[in-house]
Amino acid sequence: MLNESLQPIKEINLKSTSTTGRKEQHVDLVVGEQVNFHAVTNGLECYRFEHNALPEIDLDEIETKTEFLGKHLAAPLVISSMTGGYADAERINRALAEAAEAYGFAIGIGSARQAMEDATFRKSYSVMRSVAPKTFIFSNIGAVEIARLAKVGEITKLRSIIELVHADALAIHLNPLQELMQPEGGKDFRGVLVGIEKAVKELGLPIIVKEVGAGISRGVAKQLIEVGVRVIDVAGAGGTSWAGVEILRHAEDDRTWLDPFWDWGIPTADCIKEIAPLTRVHGCSLIASGGITNGLEVAKSLALGADLAGIARPIITAFMEKGETGLRTFIDHILFQLRGAMFLTGSRDVKALKAQPLIVAG
Protein backbone atom coordinates (compact mmCIF):
# COMPACT_ATOMS: atom_id res chain seq x y z
CA MET A 1 0.00 0.00 0.00
CA LEU A 2 1.34 3.43 -0.93
CA ASN A 3 2.11 5.89 1.84
CA GLU A 4 0.97 9.48 1.78
CA SER A 5 3.95 11.85 1.49
CA LEU A 6 2.59 15.09 0.13
CA GLN A 7 4.96 18.00 0.60
CA PRO A 8 4.76 21.57 -0.70
CA ILE A 9 6.97 22.49 -3.65
CA LYS A 10 9.82 24.60 -2.32
CA GLU A 11 11.40 27.71 -3.71
CA ILE A 12 13.91 26.87 -6.43
CA ASN A 13 17.59 27.44 -5.62
CA LEU A 14 19.66 27.97 -8.77
CA LYS A 15 22.97 28.75 -7.06
CA SER A 16 24.41 25.25 -6.62
CA THR A 17 26.36 23.74 -9.53
CA SER A 18 27.30 20.41 -7.89
CA THR A 19 25.85 17.21 -9.36
CA THR A 20 23.62 16.87 -6.29
CA GLY A 21 22.41 20.46 -6.44
CA ARG A 22 21.80 20.27 -10.18
CA LYS A 23 19.63 17.16 -9.83
CA GLU A 24 17.45 18.86 -7.23
CA GLN A 25 17.17 21.98 -9.39
CA HIS A 26 16.04 19.86 -12.34
CA VAL A 27 13.09 18.35 -10.45
CA ASP A 28 12.10 21.71 -8.96
CA LEU A 29 12.14 23.38 -12.38
CA VAL A 30 10.28 20.56 -14.14
CA VAL A 31 7.51 20.58 -11.54
CA GLY A 32 7.43 24.27 -10.67
CA GLU A 33 8.07 26.11 -13.95
CA GLN A 34 6.66 26.17 -17.48
CA VAL A 35 9.31 24.14 -19.27
CA ASN A 36 7.26 22.61 -22.08
CA PHE A 37 8.17 23.28 -25.68
CA HIS A 38 6.87 26.65 -26.79
CA ALA A 39 5.58 25.77 -30.28
CA VAL A 40 6.55 22.13 -30.94
CA THR A 41 4.16 19.32 -30.01
CA ASN A 42 4.80 15.58 -29.81
CA GLY A 43 2.94 15.20 -33.12
CA LEU A 44 0.49 12.57 -31.88
CA GLU A 45 -2.41 14.99 -32.27
CA CYS A 46 -1.90 14.58 -36.04
CA TYR A 47 -3.29 11.03 -35.87
CA ARG A 48 -6.61 9.54 -34.87
CA PHE A 49 -8.11 6.07 -34.67
CA GLU A 50 -11.05 4.98 -36.78
CA HIS A 51 -14.00 4.68 -34.43
CA ASN A 52 -15.48 1.18 -34.23
CA ALA A 53 -19.19 1.47 -33.44
CA LEU A 54 -19.46 -2.35 -33.22
CA PRO A 55 -16.43 -3.39 -31.15
CA GLU A 56 -18.08 -6.71 -30.09
CA ILE A 57 -16.02 -6.91 -26.91
CA ASP A 58 -16.59 -6.40 -23.20
CA LEU A 59 -14.43 -3.72 -21.60
CA ASP A 60 -13.69 -6.16 -18.77
CA GLU A 61 -12.12 -8.70 -21.13
CA ILE A 62 -9.55 -6.26 -22.53
CA GLU A 63 -6.01 -7.36 -21.68
CA THR A 64 -3.22 -4.79 -21.47
CA LYS A 65 -0.38 -7.12 -20.43
CA THR A 66 2.73 -7.36 -22.56
CA GLU A 67 6.29 -8.68 -22.41
CA PHE A 68 9.47 -6.63 -22.41
CA LEU A 69 12.96 -8.14 -22.46
CA GLY A 70 11.63 -11.39 -21.08
CA LYS A 71 9.68 -9.84 -18.23
CA HIS A 72 5.90 -9.63 -17.97
CA LEU A 73 4.34 -6.17 -17.61
CA ALA A 74 0.71 -5.56 -16.69
CA ALA A 75 0.57 -2.74 -19.26
CA PRO A 76 2.93 -1.40 -21.96
CA LEU A 77 4.04 1.49 -19.76
CA VAL A 78 7.30 2.80 -18.36
CA ILE A 79 7.71 5.35 -15.60
CA SER A 80 10.57 7.10 -17.33
CA SER A 81 13.88 7.94 -15.66
CA MET A 82 13.62 11.06 -13.53
CA THR A 83 15.75 11.55 -10.47
CA GLY A 84 18.17 10.40 -7.78
CA GLY A 85 21.26 11.65 -6.01
CA TYR A 86 19.99 14.16 -3.45
CA ALA A 87 18.11 14.01 -0.16
CA ASP A 88 14.49 14.30 -1.31
CA ALA A 89 15.03 11.95 -4.25
CA GLU A 90 14.73 8.98 -1.90
CA ARG A 91 11.15 9.94 -1.03
CA ILE A 92 10.28 10.49 -4.69
CA ASN A 93 11.88 7.29 -5.97
CA ARG A 94 10.29 5.24 -3.22
CA ALA A 95 6.82 6.42 -4.24
CA LEU A 96 7.46 5.95 -7.97
CA ALA A 97 8.87 2.45 -7.47
CA GLU A 98 5.98 1.47 -5.18
CA ALA A 99 3.60 2.57 -7.92
CA ALA A 100 5.50 0.61 -10.58
CA GLU A 101 5.36 -2.50 -8.39
CA ALA A 102 1.66 -2.06 -7.61
CA TYR A 103 0.63 -1.50 -11.23
CA GLY A 104 3.12 -3.82 -12.95
CA PHE A 105 4.94 -1.17 -14.99
CA ALA A 106 8.62 -0.88 -15.84
CA ILE A 107 10.57 1.99 -14.30
CA GLY A 108 13.82 3.80 -14.95
CA ILE A 109 15.97 5.57 -12.39
CA GLY A 110 17.51 8.99 -12.86
CA SER A 111 21.13 9.32 -13.95
CA ALA A 112 23.29 7.44 -11.46
CA ARG A 113 26.43 9.49 -12.10
CA GLN A 114 26.12 11.04 -8.65
CA ALA A 115 26.20 7.58 -7.06
CA MET A 116 29.50 6.88 -8.83
CA GLU A 117 30.97 10.14 -7.53
CA ASP A 118 29.76 10.03 -3.92
CA ALA A 119 28.12 7.47 -1.62
CA THR A 120 26.06 10.05 0.30
CA PHE A 121 22.76 9.60 -1.53
CA ARG A 122 23.05 6.04 -2.84
CA LYS A 123 19.91 5.07 -0.95
CA SER A 124 17.96 7.47 -3.20
CA TYR A 125 18.69 4.90 -5.93
CA SER A 126 18.75 1.59 -4.03
CA VAL A 127 15.35 2.33 -2.46
CA MET A 128 13.70 1.41 -5.74
CA ARG A 129 14.58 -2.27 -5.64
CA SER A 130 13.91 -2.50 -1.91
CA VAL A 131 10.25 -1.54 -2.44
CA ALA A 132 9.82 -3.06 -5.91
CA PRO A 133 11.36 -6.56 -5.87
CA LYS A 134 9.45 -7.83 -8.93
CA THR A 135 9.57 -4.70 -11.08
CA PHE A 136 11.61 -4.28 -14.28
CA ILE A 137 14.05 -1.53 -13.25
CA PHE A 138 16.75 -0.01 -15.40
CA SER A 139 19.68 2.03 -14.18
CA ASN A 140 20.82 5.07 -16.14
CA ILE A 141 24.02 6.90 -17.08
CA GLY A 142 24.85 9.68 -19.51
CA ALA A 143 26.62 9.61 -22.87
CA VAL A 144 29.54 11.79 -21.77
CA GLU A 145 30.25 9.46 -18.85
CA ILE A 146 30.09 6.40 -21.14
CA ALA A 147 32.62 7.97 -23.52
CA ARG A 148 34.94 8.91 -20.63
CA LEU A 149 34.89 5.41 -19.14
CA ALA A 150 35.44 3.80 -22.54
CA LYS A 151 38.49 5.97 -23.24
CA VAL A 152 40.18 4.77 -20.03
CA GLY A 153 39.04 1.15 -20.35
CA GLU A 154 36.73 1.30 -17.34
CA ILE A 155 33.27 0.50 -18.72
CA THR A 156 32.93 -2.27 -16.15
CA LYS A 157 32.82 0.39 -13.42
CA LEU A 158 29.19 0.79 -14.42
CA ARG A 159 28.46 -2.51 -12.72
CA SER A 160 28.42 -0.60 -9.44
CA ILE A 161 25.31 1.38 -10.43
CA ILE A 162 23.73 -1.73 -11.94
CA GLU A 163 24.24 -3.66 -8.71
CA LEU A 164 23.00 -0.69 -6.66
CA VAL A 165 19.43 -1.30 -7.87
CA HIS A 166 19.88 -4.90 -9.07
CA ALA A 167 18.94 -3.48 -12.45
CA ASP A 168 17.44 -5.56 -15.25
CA ALA A 169 18.96 -3.24 -17.87
CA LEU A 170 21.12 -0.15 -18.23
CA ALA A 171 19.91 2.95 -20.03
CA ILE A 172 22.42 5.27 -21.64
CA HIS A 173 20.98 8.69 -22.27
CA LEU A 174 22.02 10.84 -25.22
CA ASN A 175 21.66 14.51 -24.32
CA PRO A 176 23.90 16.74 -26.47
CA LEU A 177 21.31 19.54 -26.53
CA GLN A 178 20.95 19.49 -22.74
CA GLU A 179 24.72 19.45 -22.25
CA LEU A 180 25.10 22.32 -24.74
CA MET A 181 22.61 24.44 -22.80
CA GLN A 182 23.77 23.38 -19.33
CA PRO A 183 26.02 25.96 -17.65
CA GLU A 184 28.43 23.23 -16.49
CA GLY A 185 27.59 20.72 -19.27
CA GLY A 186 30.00 18.30 -20.93
CA LYS A 187 30.50 19.27 -24.58
CA ASP A 188 32.83 16.44 -25.68
CA PHE A 189 30.72 13.71 -27.31
CA ARG A 190 33.61 11.98 -29.05
CA GLY A 191 33.64 8.24 -28.45
CA VAL A 192 30.05 7.85 -27.28
CA LEU A 193 29.15 5.23 -29.89
CA VAL A 194 32.29 3.24 -29.08
CA GLY A 195 31.38 3.44 -25.40
CA ILE A 196 27.89 2.14 -26.11
CA GLU A 197 29.29 -0.76 -28.12
CA LYS A 198 31.65 -1.64 -25.26
CA ALA A 199 28.77 -1.49 -22.78
CA VAL A 200 26.79 -3.91 -24.96
CA LYS A 201 29.72 -6.34 -25.09
CA GLU A 202 31.10 -6.06 -21.57
CA LEU A 203 28.24 -5.51 -19.12
CA GLY A 204 26.19 -8.65 -19.74
CA LEU A 205 22.71 -7.12 -19.58
CA PRO A 206 20.39 -5.34 -22.03
CA ILE A 207 21.36 -1.81 -23.02
CA ILE A 208 18.64 0.77 -23.60
CA VAL A 209 19.64 3.96 -25.42
CA LYS A 210 17.39 6.95 -24.93
CA GLU A 211 17.27 10.63 -25.62
CA VAL A 212 16.00 13.12 -23.04
CA GLY A 213 13.48 15.12 -25.05
CA ALA A 214 15.07 16.03 -28.38
CA GLY A 215 14.41 12.75 -30.19
CA ILE A 216 16.38 10.06 -32.01
CA SER A 217 16.59 10.07 -35.81
CA ARG A 218 16.48 7.06 -38.10
CA GLY A 219 20.18 7.49 -38.86
CA VAL A 220 21.18 7.46 -35.19
CA ALA A 221 18.87 4.49 -34.53
CA LYS A 222 20.60 2.59 -37.35
CA GLN A 223 24.02 3.30 -35.81
CA LEU A 224 22.83 2.09 -32.41
CA ILE A 225 21.36 -1.13 -33.81
CA GLU A 226 24.60 -1.81 -35.71
CA VAL A 227 26.61 -1.81 -32.46
CA GLY A 228 24.19 -4.19 -30.76
CA VAL A 229 21.65 -1.97 -28.99
CA ARG A 230 18.33 -3.76 -28.81
CA VAL A 231 16.12 -1.17 -27.10
CA ILE A 232 15.69 2.44 -28.25
CA ASP A 233 13.67 5.05 -26.38
CA VAL A 234 13.01 7.94 -28.76
CA ALA A 235 12.27 10.54 -26.02
CA GLY A 236 11.15 12.99 -28.66
CA ALA A 237 10.32 16.68 -28.67
CA GLY A 238 6.96 17.97 -27.56
CA GLY A 239 6.94 17.55 -23.80
CA THR A 240 9.52 18.86 -21.36
CA SER A 241 12.18 20.95 -23.06
CA TRP A 242 15.42 20.06 -21.32
CA ALA A 243 17.02 22.87 -23.26
CA GLY A 244 14.44 25.08 -21.57
CA VAL A 245 15.19 23.63 -18.14
CA GLU A 246 18.89 24.38 -18.57
CA ILE A 247 18.23 27.83 -20.05
CA LEU A 248 16.34 28.72 -16.87
CA ARG A 249 19.42 27.76 -14.86
CA HIS A 250 21.41 30.53 -16.59
CA ALA A 251 21.53 34.13 -15.45
CA GLU A 252 18.56 36.09 -16.81
CA ASP A 253 20.76 38.15 -19.15
CA ASP A 254 21.92 34.98 -20.91
CA ARG A 255 18.51 33.41 -21.47
CA THR A 256 17.42 35.49 -24.47
CA TRP A 257 20.27 34.46 -26.76
CA LEU A 258 19.92 30.81 -25.75
CA ASP A 259 16.14 30.78 -26.26
CA PRO A 260 16.26 29.82 -30.01
CA PHE A 261 17.26 26.31 -28.88
CA TRP A 262 14.23 25.90 -26.58
CA ASP A 263 12.18 24.17 -29.32
CA TRP A 264 15.02 22.15 -30.89
CA GLY A 265 14.23 18.50 -31.52
CA ILE A 266 12.34 15.84 -33.49
CA PRO A 267 8.68 15.35 -32.47
CA THR A 268 7.95 12.02 -30.81
CA ALA A 269 5.50 10.81 -33.47
CA ASP A 270 8.05 11.47 -36.23
CA CYS A 271 10.70 9.50 -34.34
CA ILE A 272 8.39 6.51 -33.90
CA LYS A 273 7.38 6.46 -37.58
CA GLU A 274 11.00 6.66 -38.75
CA ILE A 275 12.47 4.12 -36.35
CA ALA A 276 9.72 1.50 -36.01
CA PRO A 277 10.45 -0.16 -39.38
CA LEU A 278 14.09 -0.60 -38.32
CA THR A 279 13.30 -2.08 -34.93
CA ARG A 280 10.77 -4.49 -36.46
CA VAL A 281 13.27 -5.77 -39.02
CA HIS A 282 16.05 -6.22 -36.46
CA GLY A 283 13.90 -7.64 -33.67
CA CYS A 284 14.52 -4.67 -31.36
CA SER A 285 12.17 -2.97 -28.92
CA LEU A 286 11.00 0.63 -29.28
CA ILE A 287 9.88 2.86 -26.43
CA ALA A 288 7.90 5.99 -27.19
CA SER A 289 8.34 8.90 -24.83
CA GLY A 290 8.42 12.67 -25.04
CA GLY A 291 5.32 14.66 -24.16
CA ILE A 292 3.05 11.65 -23.62
CA THR A 293 0.45 12.76 -21.09
CA ASN A 294 -2.56 10.45 -21.46
CA GLY A 295 -3.62 6.93 -22.33
CA LEU A 296 -4.88 7.85 -25.78
CA GLU A 297 -1.39 9.07 -26.68
CA VAL A 298 -0.02 5.79 -25.32
CA ALA A 299 -2.41 3.92 -27.63
CA LYS A 300 -1.45 6.04 -30.64
CA SER A 301 2.24 5.45 -29.93
CA LEU A 302 1.71 1.69 -29.96
CA ALA A 303 -0.31 1.85 -33.18
CA LEU A 304 2.50 3.87 -34.78
CA GLY A 305 4.97 1.10 -33.96
CA ALA A 306 6.21 1.47 -30.39
CA ASP A 307 6.25 -1.45 -27.97
CA LEU A 308 6.01 0.58 -24.77
CA ALA A 309 5.29 4.19 -23.87
CA GLY A 310 7.14 6.18 -21.22
CA ILE A 311 5.76 8.99 -19.08
CA ALA A 312 7.79 11.24 -16.80
CA ARG A 313 6.81 14.83 -15.99
CA PRO A 314 3.04 14.29 -15.54
CA ILE A 315 3.73 11.45 -13.10
CA ILE A 316 6.22 13.28 -10.92
CA THR A 317 4.04 16.41 -11.01
CA ALA A 318 1.01 14.42 -9.83
CA PHE A 319 3.06 13.08 -6.92
CA MET A 320 4.72 16.36 -5.95
CA GLU A 321 1.46 18.32 -6.08
CA LYS A 322 -1.04 15.80 -4.69
CA GLY A 323 0.98 13.08 -2.99
CA GLU A 324 0.64 9.38 -3.57
CA THR A 325 -3.14 9.57 -3.86
CA GLY A 326 -2.66 11.98 -6.75
CA LEU A 327 -0.09 9.66 -8.27
CA ARG A 328 -2.46 6.69 -8.10
CA THR A 329 -5.34 8.74 -9.51
CA PHE A 330 -3.24 9.90 -12.46
CA ILE A 331 -2.14 6.34 -13.26
CA ASP A 332 -5.73 5.07 -12.99
CA HIS A 333 -6.80 7.70 -15.51
CA ILE A 334 -3.98 6.71 -17.91
CA LEU A 335 -5.05 3.07 -17.75
CA PHE A 336 -8.73 3.90 -18.25
CA GLN A 337 -7.85 6.00 -21.31
CA LEU A 338 -5.67 3.24 -22.77
CA ARG A 339 -8.35 0.62 -22.21
CA GLY A 340 -10.93 3.04 -23.59
CA ALA A 341 -8.97 3.40 -26.82
CA MET A 342 -8.72 -0.38 -27.04
CA PHE A 343 -12.46 -0.76 -26.44
CA LEU A 344 -13.39 1.84 -29.08
CA THR A 345 -11.17 0.17 -31.69
CA GLY A 346 -12.25 -3.39 -30.87
CA SER A 347 -8.76 -4.33 -29.65
CA ARG A 348 -8.85 -7.16 -27.13
CA ASP A 349 -5.12 -7.04 -26.42
CA VAL A 350 -2.00 -5.01 -27.09
CA LYS A 351 -1.17 -6.99 -30.23
CA ALA A 352 -4.55 -6.08 -31.72
CA LEU A 353 -4.10 -2.42 -30.75
CA LYS A 354 -0.71 -2.29 -32.45
CA ALA A 355 -2.35 -3.54 -35.67
CA GLN A 356 -4.94 -0.75 -35.70
CA PRO A 357 -4.53 1.74 -38.57
CA LEU A 358 -4.20 5.42 -37.75
CA ILE A 359 -5.80 8.14 -39.84
CA VAL A 360 -3.90 11.35 -40.46
CA ALA A 361 -6.06 14.04 -38.88
CA GLY A 362 -7.06 16.77 -41.25
N, C-alpha and C positions, 0 to 999 in steps of 0.2 A: 504494500500500500504506500502511495506517495505521501510524503510529509509536506505540510504547508511551510513555505519559507519565503513569504512575500517580504521584500524590502524595498524602500523607496530608492529611486534612481538618484545617485549622488551627483554633485556638481563635478564637471569634467576638469581634470587637471592635465594640462598639456605641457607641463614643464619637464617631466622626466623623459629621458631618452634611453634608459636602460631597457633591456629586453622585457623585464618584468613590467616596468612602467608602461611600455609601449603596448603590451598585450591588454592591460587594463584600460588604457585609453581607447583602444580599438573597440572593445565591447561597449564602453560608455558612449562613444560616438555613433556606433551602429544603432544602438537602442534609443539614444537621446537626441539625435540630430537627423535632419533630412539629408540622407546620403544616397538616395536613389539616383539613377540616371536622370538627367534633366529631360532629354527628348527621345532617347532610345528606349524601346520596349523589348521584352524577350521574344517578341514575334509570334507568340502562340495565339494572340487574338486574331491573327490572319487566317486561322483555320477553324472549321466547325465540323461537328459530326452530322451525318444524316440522321434525322430523327426516325426512330422505328416505332410507329404507332401500334404495332402488333408484336411486342417483344417475346410473347409466349414463354415467359419465365417468371418465377417468383423471386422477389427481392431477397428473400431469406436463403435461397439456394445459390446465390452468387458467391463465388469463391475467389478471394483476392490473393491467396498464397502463391508463392513463387520460390524459385531456387536461385541462389547466387553463390558462385564459387564453392559449390558443394554443401552449402548450408541452407536450411529451410527458413524462409521469411514468411510472416503472416500476411504481408502486403509488400508490394514493390517500392518500398520507401526507405530512404536513408535520411537520418538526422545528420546533416552535413557538418564537417569539421568547423569548430568555432573557437574554442578557447582552452586555456590551461596556462600554468606558469605564474600565477599570482594568487594572493590570499583568497579572494572571493571566488576564484575559478573552481575551487573544490566544491563549493555549494552548488554552483551552476552545473558542473559536470555530473555531480551526483544526481541531480534532478533529471537531467537529460538522459543519463544512462538508465535510471529507474524507469523512465518512460519507454525507452527503447526495449527494455526487458519485458515490460508489461504488455506492450503492443506487438512485439515480435518484429521490430524494425532493425535494420543495420544502423550503425552509428560510427562517425569519425571523430577523432579527438583533434583539438587544435594543434598547431605546430609545436613539436616537442623539443625544439632547439633549446629552450630555456632549461629543460631537464638535463640536457647534455652539458650545459654550462655550470649549473648550480643545483645542488640537491634540495634547496630550501623548500620548493613547492612541488616536489615530485608527487606528493599525495593528491594534488589537484588533477593529475593524470591517472594514477593507479586506482583512484576511487571508482573509476568507471567499471573495471572488471570486478571489483569487490561487491558492487551492487547489481551487476549484470553478468552473472556467470555463464549464461547460455547465449548471450547476444553476439552477433558478428560485429566485432570492433576493429577498426583499422587505425594504426598510429599514423603520424604525419610529420614530414620534414620538408624544408624548402629546397628549391633548385640550386640556389647558391651554395648551400651547405653540402648538398650531394656532390657538386663539382669540386668543392674544396677537399672533401674527404677522398674523392677518387684520385685527385692529383697527388695526394700523399700516401696512397695505398691503404686507406683506413676505412673503407666502406663498411667493414664488419663492425665498426664501432656503433653502427645503427642498431645492432642487436640489443643494446642497452635500453633503447626506447621501445623496442618491440616487446622485450621481456617485461618492461615496466607495466604494460597493460595486458600482457599475454595476448598480443594482437594476432588477429587472423590474417591480416594483410598490412602492407605499408603503403601509404599514399605519399607521393612526391608532388608537391604543388609548384606549378610554373606561374611565376608572378612578376614578369619583367616590368609591366606597367606600374604595379604597386611599388616595386623597388625603385623605379625611376622617380616616382613622386614622393617617396618616403624621405624625410630629411636625412636620416642616417642609413638609407637603403644601400644594398649591395648591387653595384652596377656591372660586375664582371660575370657574364653568363657563359663564358668559354668553358667547354668541357662538361656541360650539363647532360648532353645526350650520352656521352661516354659513361658518366656517372650512373645514369639510369640503367644502361646496359650492364654495368658491373653489379648494380643492386639486384637486377633480375637474376644474374648468374651466381651471385655469392651469398645471398641472404636466405634462400630456401623457403620463401613464402611468396604469395601473389603480390605483385606490384601494381598499384593503381596510380595513374598519372592524371592530375586534375589541374585545371586553371583555378583562378579565384575571382572570376567575374568579368574577364575580358574575352573568354572563349578560346576554343581550339579549332584550328582550320583543318581541312582535309589533308593538306600537305604535312602538317605537324603530326597529325594522327598516323599517317603512313610511316613517317620516320619512327614513331614510337612502336608501332606494330612490328616494324622490321628489326628492332633490337629486343623484341620479346615481350613487350608490355601486352597484357591481355585484358586490362580494364582501363577504359578512358572515361573520365568525368569531364564533360565539356565546360561546365561552369561558365556559361555564356553571359553576354551583356544583357541588361534589362532589369536587373534587381539592384542590389547594393553596388554602388560604384566604389571600388577600393581605391581608385585614383582620387575620388572625392573625399574618402575618409582621410587619406594621407594629405591631401591639399589642406584640409581643415586643421591639420597638425602643424602647418607652417604659420609663420607670422602673417598677420592680415595683409601687410603690404605686398607679400609674395603671392597671395592667392590668385589675384587677377590674371597674372601672366601664365599661371599654371592651369587655369580653368579650361582652356581649349581641350585638355586631355580628359576632362571629367566624363565625357560620353564616348571615349575610345573603346572599341571592342566589337566582337561579332555576336549578334543576337542569338540567344539560345536555340530558337527554332531552326535558324540557318545552320548552326553547328550540327544539330541532330541530323538534319536532312543530308548534309554533306558527308558525315562520318558513318552513319548507319550502314550504308552499303559495304563499306570496308570492314566493319566489325562483323557483319553477317558472313562475309566471304571467309574471313580468317578465324571465325569461331571465337571472337572476343566479346566482352560485355561492354555495354555503353550505359553510362549514367547521365541523365539529364539534370542539370541544375543551373541556377542563374535566374532569379526573379520568379521562381515558381511559388505561388502563394495560396493555391487552392487545389482541390481534388480534380476539378475539371482540367486544369493545366497539367496535372499528373497524367490523366487519361490521354490527353492530346500528345504528350511527350512519348508515351508508350506507343500510340498509334503511328507516330512519326518514325519510330524505330528504336527508341531507348528501351532498356531492360528494367531500369530502376529510375526513380526520380528523387532528387535530393532537395531538402528544404533547410534553410538556415535562419536568416534574420527573422521571419515571422514567428518561428518557434521560440527563439531566445527572447524576443520582444514579449510574447505572450507570457512567458515565465517571469521576466523581470517586472512586468507591469501588473500582473494578476496572480502571481504565485503558481503553485503546482496545480491548483484547480483550473486556472486559466490555461495552463499548458495542456492539461487533459481535454478541456473543452475544445481548444483549437484542433488538437489531433482528431477528436471525435468528428468535428466538422469536416476535416480533410477526408476522412474515411467515408463519411456519408456522401460527400460530393463524388468521390471516386466510384463508389458503388452505384450512385445515382446515374453517372455517365454509363456505367456498364449495363444497368437496367434499361436505360433509354436507347441503347444500341443493340439490345438483345445479346449481350456478351456474358456468358455464364462463368467465364474464367479469364485470367490474364491473357492466355494465348488467343482467345477469341477477340479480346479487346485490341490486341496488337494487330490483328488482321483487319480491323475496321478501316474503311477508307475515310480520309478527311477531305472535306470540300474547302477550296480556297474561298475565304469570305470576300464578298464583293458588294 
